[in-house]
C-alpha cells in the first residue's frame, strides 16, 4: 500500500512539473531553475526520420531542466504545428538558437532555409558546445549557397560523417565499453557498460578526438549475447577485418576551433536512438556531455531518471506517433497504433 501511494505521489509531482513549460508550433520551452545549470540555455534539435529524436529530446530536456536547472528549448520538424520528422526543411522557433549556450543535435539530412542556418552558423561562431547523437554525423544535406559547407558539419565538427552500418542493422545490437585509458574522463562519470538495440556505425574519429567508448557488435539483439564473429570490409581501404577486431568507436569528445576564433566543445556518439536511451548510462553520458561542453563540473553520478515513464518507440522509418503536437511529448506518450506499418524509405 505504501509503495502504491509513493508511486501515485511521484506521478502527481511529475504532472505538476510537466505543466511548467510553454509551447508553440513545433517547439517546447522548459524554464531554468535552481541547480548547476542555472543561467545556461540548452537547445535540443529533433529531426530524424528513423531514430525517434522527437521522443528522446523532450525527455532529455526535462531531465536537464527539472533536475539540473538548465533552461531548455526543444525544436521539432513539423507541419503547421503537427510534428513530422520527415519534413527536412522545417524547424520550430529557430530564434531559440540565438540564446543557446549548448546544442544537442538529433538530426538527419536536414535542409533548413538560409535564415535558420544563419542562426545555427552564428551559434557555432560564438562557441556553443555540441552533443551530437546517432544520425547527427549526417545532420545536414543538400544545403546550397552560403551555408553549403554545413553539409560536412558531421565530419568537420562532430568528427565523422555517414560511412556505413558496421553491425547488421536490426539484427546485431551494441554493447558499448569504456576505452582503456579514458576511465578518468569526467564525461564518463557514473557511466558503465551500455546496451543499445541499434547497430554499431562504421566510424573513424580524427586524431584530435578522445575516444570514450567502443561498440562491441553482438551476435543478435539480446543484451547478454556473445560477440559477433562476422567479418566486414572497411570503407576506407576495403581491408577485411572482424567487426570486433578492433571494435569501432561509438563515443568521443573533441575541441574544435572555428573560423571566428572561438572553440566548440563536442561530444559525439553514434548511439542514442530513443530506444537506446532506455539505458541509464547512455542517458548519463549525454547529460555529462552537456556539463562538460559548458565547462561545468560534471556530477559524479547524475540523476538521469526520466520524469515520466519512458516507453520509447522502436526505431523505424515512418513509425512515428502521428498527429501529435509538441506539447504531447512532455508527458507519457500515447501508444503506437498496432495496425500501423512502416512505409518504404
C-alpha positions as CSV (number, residue, x, y, z in Angstrom):
1,X,0.0,0.0,0.0
2,X,2.8,2.4,0.9
3,X,4.6,1.7,-2.3
4,X,1.5,2.3,-4.3
5,X,1.0,5.6,-2.6
6,X,4.5,6.7,-3.3
7,X,4.2,5.8,-6.9
8,X,1.0,7.8,-7.2
9,X,2.6,10.8,-5.4
10,X,5.6,10.6,-7.8
11,X,3.2,10.5,-10.7
12,X,1.3,13.6,-9.4
13,X,4.5,15.5,-8.9
14,X,5.6,14.7,-12.4
15,X,2.4,16.0,-13.8
16,X,2.7,19.3,-11.8
17,X,6.3,19.7,-13.1
18,X,5.2,18.9,-16.6
19,X,2.8,21.9,-16.6
20,X,5.8,24.2,-16.1
21,X,6.5,24.7,-19.8
22,X,5.5,26.9,-22.7
23,X,4.8,25.7,-26.3
24,X,4.0,26.8,-29.8
25,X,4.1,25.4,-33.3
26,X,7.0,22.9,-33.3
27,X,8.6,23.9,-30.1
28,X,8.7,23.3,-26.3
29,X,10.4,25.6,-23.7
30,X,11.3,24.4,-20.2
31,X,12.4,27.2,-17.8
32,X,15.6,27.2,-16.0
33,X,15.7,26.9,-12.2
34,X,18.0,26.3,-9.3
35,X,20.9,24.0,-9.9
36,X,24.3,23.8,-11.6
37,X,22.7,24.7,-14.9
38,X,21.1,27.9,-13.8
39,X,21.6,30.7,-16.3
40,X,22.6,28.3,-19.1
41,X,20.4,27.6,-22.2
42,X,20.4,24.2,-23.9
43,X,18.6,23.9,-27.3
44,X,17.7,20.4,-28.4
45,X,17.1,19.8,-32.1
46,X,14.7,16.9,-33.0
47,X,14.5,16.0,-36.7
48,X,15.3,12.5,-37.9
49,X,13.1,10.1,-39.8
50,X,14.1,6.9,-38.1
51,X,15.5,7.0,-34.6
52,X,12.8,9.0,-32.8
53,X,14.6,12.1,-31.7
54,X,11.1,13.7,-31.4
55,X,10.6,11.4,-28.4
56,X,14.1,11.5,-26.9
57,X,14.8,15.2,-27.0
58,X,11.9,16.3,-24.8
59,X,12.8,13.5,-22.3
60,X,16.4,14.8,-22.1
61,X,15.2,18.4,-21.9
62,X,13.1,17.7,-18.9
63,X,16.0,15.9,-17.1
64,X,18.3,18.9,-17.8
65,X,15.7,21.4,-16.8
66,X,13.9,19.9,-13.8
67,X,16.9,18.0,-12.3
68,X,19.7,20.4,-13.0
69,X,18.2,23.9,-13.7
70,X,19.1,24.4,-17.3
71,X,16.7,26.4,-19.5
72,X,15.9,24.1,-22.3
73,X,14.2,24.6,-25.7
74,X,13.2,21.6,-27.9
75,X,12.8,22.4,-31.6
76,X,11.0,19.9,-33.9
77,X,10.4,19.3,-37.5
78,X,6.7,20.0,-38.1
79,X,3.8,20.8,-40.5
80,X,1.8,23.8,-39.1
81,X,2.4,22.5,-35.5
82,X,1.9,18.8,-36.2
83,X,5.2,17.0,-35.6
84,X,6.5,15.5,-38.8
85,X,10.0,14.0,-38.6
86,X,10.0,13.6,-42.4
87,X,9.9,17.3,-43.0
88,X,13.5,18.0,-43.7
89,X,13.2,21.8,-44.2
90,X,11.2,22.6,-41.0
91,X,12.4,23.7,-37.6
92,X,10.1,25.2,-35.0
93,X,11.1,28.5,-33.5
94,X,14.7,28.8,-34.8
95,X,15.0,32.1,-32.9
96,X,15.7,29.9,-29.8
97,X,19.2,29.3,-31.3
98,X,20.1,32.9,-30.6
99,X,20.3,32.2,-26.9
100,X,21.8,28.7,-27.0
101,X,24.9,28.0,-24.9
102,X,24.8,24.3,-25.8
103,X,23.0,22.5,-28.6
104,X,22.0,18.8,-28.5
105,X,21.6,17.5,-32.1
106,X,19.3,14.7,-33.1
107,X,19.1,15.4,-36.8
108,X,19.3,13.5,-40.1
109,X,19.8,15.0,-43.6
110,X,18.1,18.4,-42.8
111,X,17.9,21.1,-45.4
112,X,16.9,24.2,-43.4
113,X,16.2,27.6,-45.0
114,X,19.1,30.1,-45.1
115,X,17.5,32.2,-42.3
116,X,17.5,29.1,-40.0
117,X,21.1,28.1,-41.0
118,X,22.2,31.7,-40.3
119,X,21.2,31.3,-36.7
120,X,22.9,27.9,-36.4
121,X,26.0,29.4,-38.0
122,X,26.0,32.3,-35.5
123,X,25.8,29.8,-32.7
124,X,28.8,27.9,-34.0
125,X,30.8,31.0,-34.3
126,X,30.1,32.2,-30.8
127,X,31.5,28.9,-29.5
128,X,28.5,26.9,-28.3
129,X,29.1,23.3,-27.3
130,X,27.5,20.4,-29.1
131,X,26.2,17.0,-28.2
132,X,25.6,15.0,-31.4
133,X,23.7,11.7,-31.4
134,X,23.3,8.9,-33.9
135,X,22.5,10.3,-37.3
136,X,23.8,13.7,-36.4
137,X,27.0,12.7,-38.1
138,X,25.0,13.3,-41.2
139,X,22.7,16.1,-39.9
140,X,22.6,18.3,-43.0
141,X,22.5,17.5,-46.7
142,X,21.6,19.4,-49.8
143,X,22.4,22.8,-48.5
144,X,23.5,25.3,-51.2
145,X,24.8,28.8,-51.3
146,X,26.1,30.5,-48.1
147,X,25.9,27.5,-45.8
148,X,26.8,24.6,-48.2
149,X,29.8,23.9,-46.0
150,X,27.5,22.7,-43.3
151,X,26.8,19.6,-45.4
152,X,30.1,18.4,-43.9
153,X,29.3,19.6,-40.3
154,X,29.4,15.9,-39.1
155,X,32.8,15.3,-40.5
156,X,34.3,18.7,-39.8
157,X,32.9,19.4,-36.3
158,X,31.3,16.3,-34.7
159,X,34.2,14.2,-36.0
160,X,32.6,11.8,-38.5
161,X,30.1,11.6,-41.3
162,X,27.8,8.8,-42.5
163,X,30.0,5.8,-43.5
164,X,28.1,2.5,-43.1
165,X,26.2,0.2,-40.8
166,X,29.1,-1.8,-39.3
167,X,26.8,-4.0,-37.3
168,X,24.0,-5.8,-39.2
169,X,21.1,-3.2,-39.0
170,X,18.3,-4.5,-36.8
171,X,20.0,-7.9,-36.3
172,X,23.1,-7.1,-34.3
173,X,22.9,-4.9,-31.3
174,X,25.6,-3.0,-29.5
175,X,27.5,-3.3,-26.2
176,X,29.5,-0.2,-25.6
177,X,32.5,-0.5,-23.3
178,X,34.9,2.2,-21.9
179,X,38.0,2.8,-23.9
180,X,41.2,1.8,-22.0
181,X,42.8,5.0,-20.7
182,X,39.6,7.1,-20.8
183,X,38.2,5.8,-17.4
184,X,39.0,9.1,-15.6
185,X,37.4,11.4,-18.3
186,X,34.7,13.3,-16.5
187,X,32.2,12.7,-19.3
188,X,32.3,9.1,-18.2
189,X,31.4,9.9,-14.6
190,X,28.9,7.3,-13.5
191,X,28.9,5.6,-16.9
192,X,29.4,1.8,-17.2
193,X,28.8,-0.7,-19.9
194,X,25.9,0.3,-22.2
195,X,23.5,-1.8,-24.1
196,X,21.8,-0.3,-27.2
197,X,19.4,-2.1,-29.7
198,X,20.8,-0.1,-32.5
199,X,23.8,-1.4,-34.5
200,X,27.3,0.0,-34.5
201,X,28.1,2.6,-37.2
202,X,31.4,2.4,-39.0
203,X,33.3,5.5,-37.7
204,X,36.9,6.8,-37.7
205,X,37.1,9.9,-35.4
206,X,40.0,12.3,-36.2
207,X,43.3,12.2,-34.4
208,X,42.4,15.1,-32.1
209,X,39.3,13.2,-30.7
210,X,39.5,11.4,-27.4
211,X,37.7,8.1,-27.8
212,X,35.5,7.3,-24.8
213,X,33.5,4.2,-25.8
214,X,33.9,1.4,-28.3
215,X,30.9,-0.6,-29.6
216,X,31.1,-4.3,-29.5
217,X,28.9,-5.9,-32.2
218,X,26.7,-8.5,-30.6
219,X,25.7,-11.7,-32.4
220,X,22.0,-10.8,-32.2
221,X,19.7,-8.5,-30.3
222,X,19.9,-9.6,-26.7
223,X,22.0,-7.6,-24.1
224,X,23.9,-10.7,-22.9
225,X,24.6,-12.1,-26.4
226,X,28.0,-13.3,-27.4
227,X,30.0,-11.1,-29.7
228,X,29.6,-11.4,-33.5
229,X,32.3,-13.3,-35.3
230,X,31.3,-11.8,-38.6
231,X,33.9,-10.0,-40.9
232,X,33.4,-6.9,-42.9
233,X,35.5,-4.7,-45.2
234,X,36.3,-1.2,-44.0
235,X,35.0,1.6,-46.3
236,X,38.3,3.4,-46.1
237,X,40.7,0.9,-47.6
238,X,38.5,-2.2,-48.3
239,X,40.5,-4.3,-45.9
240,X,38.5,-7.1,-44.3
241,X,38.6,-7.5,-40.5
242,X,36.5,-9.0,-37.7
243,X,33.8,-6.5,-36.8
244,X,35.2,-6.5,-33.2
245,X,38.9,-6.6,-34.2
246,X,39.1,-3.8,-33.1
247,X,35.6,-2.5,-32.4
248,X,34.6,0.8,-33.8
249,X,34.5,4.0,-31.7
250,X,30.9,4.9,-30.7
251,X,31.6,7.9,-28.5
252,X,34.3,10.6,-28.4
253,X,35.0,14.2,-27.4
254,X,37.0,16.9,-29.1
255,X,37.6,20.6,-29.1
256,X,37.3,22.3,-32.5
257,X,38.5,25.8,-33.3
258,X,36.1,27.6,-35.7
259,X,36.6,30.4,-38.2
260,X,35.6,33.1,-35.7
261,X,38.4,32.2,-33.3
262,X,36.2,30.5,-30.7
263,X,36.3,26.8,-29.8
264,X,33.4,24.4,-29.9
265,X,33.5,21.6,-27.3
266,X,31.9,18.4,-28.8
267,X,30.6,15.1,-27.5
268,X,29.5,12.8,-30.4
269,X,28.0,9.3,-30.1
270,X,26.7,7.1,-32.9
271,X,24.3,5.6,-30.4
272,X,21.3,7.2,-28.7
273,X,18.2,6.3,-30.6
274,X,15.2,6.8,-28.3
275,X,15.2,3.1,-27.6
276,X,18.9,3.1,-26.8
277,X,18.1,5.7,-24.2
278,X,16.4,3.1,-22.0
279,X,20.0,2.6,-20.8
280,X,20.7,4.7,-17.8
281,X,24.5,5.0,-18.5
282,X,23.8,6.3,-22.0
283,X,21.4,9.0,-20.7
284,X,24.1,9.9,-18.2
285,X,26.7,10.2,-20.9
286,X,24.6,12.8,-22.8
287,X,23.9,14.8,-19.7
288,X,27.6,14.7,-18.7
289,X,28.4,15.9,-22.2
290,X,26.3,19.0,-21.7
291,X,28.0,19.8,-18.4
292,X,31.5,19.2,-19.9
293,X,30.7,21.2,-23.0
294,X,29.8,24.2,-20.8
295,X,32.8,23.8,-18.6
296,X,30.7,23.0,-15.6
297,X,31.7,20.4,-13.0
298,X,30.4,17.1,-14.2
299,X,28.3,15.3,-11.4
300,X,29.9,12.2,-10.0
301,X,26.7,10.3,-10.8
302,X,24.0,12.5,-12.3
303,X,20.4,11.5,-11.6
304,X,19.1,10.9,-15.1
305,X,15.8,9.1,-14.2
306,X,13.2,10.2,-16.8
307,X,10.5,12.4,-15.3
308,X,7.8,10.2,-16.8
309,X,7.5,6.5,-17.6
310,X,9.9,6.0,-20.5
311,X,8.4,3.8,-23.3
312,X,10.2,4.9,-26.5
313,X,9.2,3.7,-29.9
314,X,11.2,1.2,-31.7
315,X,13.3,2.8,-34.4
316,X,12.0,2.5,-38.0
317,X,11.2,4.8,-40.9
318,X,7.7,6.4,-40.7
319,X,6.8,4.6,-37.4
320,X,6.4,7.8,-35.5
321,X,3.4,8.8,-33.5
322,X,1.2,10.7,-35.9
323,X,-1.0,13.7,-35.4
324,X,0.8,15.0,-32.3
325,X,1.9,18.5,-31.4
326,X,4.9,19.5,-29.4
327,X,3.0,19.6,-26.1
328,X,2.1,16.0,-26.4
329,X,5.7,14.9,-26.0
330,X,6.0,16.3,-22.5
331,X,4.2,13.5,-20.6
332,X,3.6,9.8,-21.2
333,X,3.3,9.2,-24.9
334,X,0.2,7.6,-26.4
335,X,0.7,4.0,-27.7
336,X,1.7,3.4,-31.3
337,X,-1.2,2.2,-33.5
338,X,-0.7,-1.6,-33.6
339,X,-2.1,-1.7,-37.1
340,X,0.4,0.9,-38.4
341,X,3.0,-0.4,-40.8
342,X,6.3,1.3,-41.7
343,X,6.3,2.8,-45.2
344,X,9.2,2.4,-47.7
345,X,12.1,4.8,-47.2
